[in-house]
Amino acid sequence: MATTDGPWPYHRKDWLLSRTEYSFFHVLRQSLPPAFHICPKVRLGDALYVGKGAGKDFRSWRNRIDRNHLDFLIGDERMRPVLAVELDDTSHQRSSTQKRDEVKDKALSAADLPIWRVKARRSYNPAELTAEFESLRLK
């Protein structure tokens, strides 16, 4: 176990979002109605919880989602989660990433929280994103 004596080895990161995520965040902000809030880098375990039906397997179900995160989580005016957003870049072609994506997709589906997978690109058309968002018909 590491010692807590002396200075702690933590440093602030220079960026919370990658360049691709940062670019998409700004276009997404332009594309959504003002009643919706965009939260970047949300842990899946902060958006979902394991219900009582898990019984003795609670920890196992919790561990499946605990270290995964969503690129963005859209909340309504009360900050109730209404949509998960994943920005799929080339890393999503790797089998390890696809397995994580499958866990996210199944967990979100079980929780009745829709996911919007957007292919990462150099640029986005805000009007197209608005139309896609509106077509999702969120609850």
C-alpha positions as CSV (number, residue, x, y, z in Angstrom):
1,M,0.0,0.0,0.0
2,A,1.3,3.5,-0.9
3,T,2.3,5.8,1.9
4,T,0.4,9.0,2.6
5,D,3.4,10.7,4.1
6,G,5.0,13.4,2.0
7,P,3.5,15.1,-1.1
8,W,0.7,13.3,-2.9
9,P,1.5,12.5,-6.5
10,Y,-1.6,14.1,-8.2
11,H,-1.6,16.7,-10.9
12,R,-4.4,18.5,-12.6
13,K,-4.9,17.5,-16.2
14,D,-4.6,20.2,-18.9
15,W,-7.8,19.1,-20.6
16,L,-11.0,17.4,-19.4
17,L,-12.0,16.5,-23.0
18,S,-10.1,15.3,-26.0
19,R,-10.0,17.7,-29.0
20,T,-12.7,15.6,-30.7
21,E,-14.9,15.6,-27.6
22,Y,-14.4,19.4,-27.1
23,S,-15.3,20.2,-30.7
24,F,-18.4,18.0,-30.5
25,F,-19.4,19.4,-27.1
26,H,-19.7,22.9,-28.6
27,V,-21.7,21.8,-31.6
28,L,-23.9,19.7,-29.3
29,R,-24.5,22.7,-27.2
30,Q,-25.7,24.7,-30.2
31,S,-27.9,21.8,-31.3
32,L,-29.9,21.1,-28.2
33,P,-32.8,23.1,-26.8
34,P,-31.8,25.3,-23.8
35,A,-33.8,23.2,-21.4
36,F,-31.3,20.3,-21.8
37,H,-27.9,20.2,-20.0
38,I,-24.8,18.5,-21.2
39,C,-22.6,16.8,-18.7
40,P,-19.3,15.4,-20.1
41,K,-17.4,12.4,-18.8
42,V,-20.0,10.9,-16.5
43,R,-19.4,7.6,-14.9
44,L,-22.0,5.1,-15.8
45,G,-22.4,4.3,-12.1
46,D,-23.4,7.9,-11.5
47,A,-26.2,7.6,-14.1
48,L,-27.4,4.1,-13.2
49,Y,-27.9,2.2,-10.0
50,V,-28.2,-1.5,-9.3
51,G,-31.7,-2.3,-8.0
52,K,-32.7,-4.5,-5.1
53,G,-33.5,-7.4,-7.5
54,A,-29.7,-8.0,-7.8
55,G,-29.6,-9.6,-4.4
56,K,-26.3,-11.2,-3.5
57,D,-25.0,-10.4,-7.0
58,F,-25.2,-6.6,-6.3
59,R,-21.4,-6.1,-6.3
60,S,-20.9,-8.1,-9.5
61,W,-23.5,-6.0,-11.3
62,R,-22.1,-2.8,-9.9
63,N,-18.6,-3.8,-10.9
64,R,-19.7,-4.3,-14.5
65,I,-20.5,-0.6,-14.9
66,D,-18.3,1.0,-12.2
67,R,-15.3,2.0,-14.3
68,N,-17.1,2.8,-17.5
69,H,-18.0,6.3,-18.4
70,L,-20.3,8.1,-20.9
71,D,-18.8,10.7,-23.2
72,F,-21.8,12.9,-22.5
73,L,-25.0,12.6,-20.4
74,I,-27.9,14.8,-21.3
75,G,-30.1,15.9,-18.5
76,D,-33.5,17.6,-18.6
77,E,-34.3,20.9,-16.7
78,R,-34.4,18.9,-13.4
79,M,-31.0,17.2,-14.3
80,R,-32.8,13.9,-14.7
81,P,-30.8,11.8,-17.1
82,V,-32.6,11.5,-20.4
83,L,-29.9,10.5,-22.9
84,A,-26.5,9.0,-23.0
85,V,-24.3,10.2,-25.9
86,E,-21.3,8.3,-27.1
87,L,-18.9,9.8,-29.6
88,D,-17.6,6.8,-31.6
89,D,-14.2,7.3,-33.0
90,T,-11.8,4.7,-34.5
91,S,-11.1,3.2,-31.1
92,H,-14.6,1.7,-31.2
93,Q,-13.4,-0.7,-33.9
94,R,-11.2,-2.5,-31.3
95,S,-12.7,-5.7,-29.8
96,S,-11.9,-4.5,-26.2
97,T,-13.8,-1.3,-26.8
98,Q,-16.7,-3.1,-28.5
99,K,-17.0,-5.3,-25.4
100,R,-17.2,-2.2,-23.2
101,D,-19.8,-0.7,-25.6
102,E,-21.9,-3.8,-25.4
103,V,-21.9,-3.6,-21.6
104,K,-22.9,0.1,-21.8
105,D,-25.6,-0.6,-24.3
106,K,-27.1,-3.5,-22.3
107,A,-27.0,-1.6,-19.0
108,L,-28.5,1.6,-20.5
109,S,-31.2,-0.5,-22.2
110,A,-32.1,-2.3,-18.9
111,A,-32.3,1.1,-17.2
112,D,-34.5,2.5,-20.0
113,L,-32.0,5.3,-20.7
114,P,-31.5,5.7,-24.5
115,I,-28.1,6.0,-26.0
116,W,-27.2,8.1,-29.0
117,R,-24.1,6.9,-30.8
118,V,-22.6,9.6,-33.0
119,K,-19.8,8.8,-35.4
120,A,-16.8,11.1,-34.7
121,R,-16.0,13.4,-37.7
122,R,-14.0,16.5,-38.5
123,S,-17.1,18.7,-38.4
124,Y,-20.8,18.5,-37.6
125,N,-23.8,20.3,-38.9
126,P,-25.8,21.6,-35.9
127,A,-29.1,21.5,-37.9
128,E,-28.5,17.8,-38.6
129,L,-27.7,17.1,-35.0
130,T,-30.8,19.0,-33.9
131,A,-32.9,16.9,-36.3
132,E,-31.3,13.6,-35.0
133,F,-31.8,14.7,-31.4
134,E,-35.5,15.6,-32.0
135,S,-36.1,12.2,-33.8
136,L,-35.0,10.4,-30.6
137,R,-38.4,11.3,-28.9
138,L,-37.1,11.3,-25.4
139,K,-39.3,10.5,-22.4
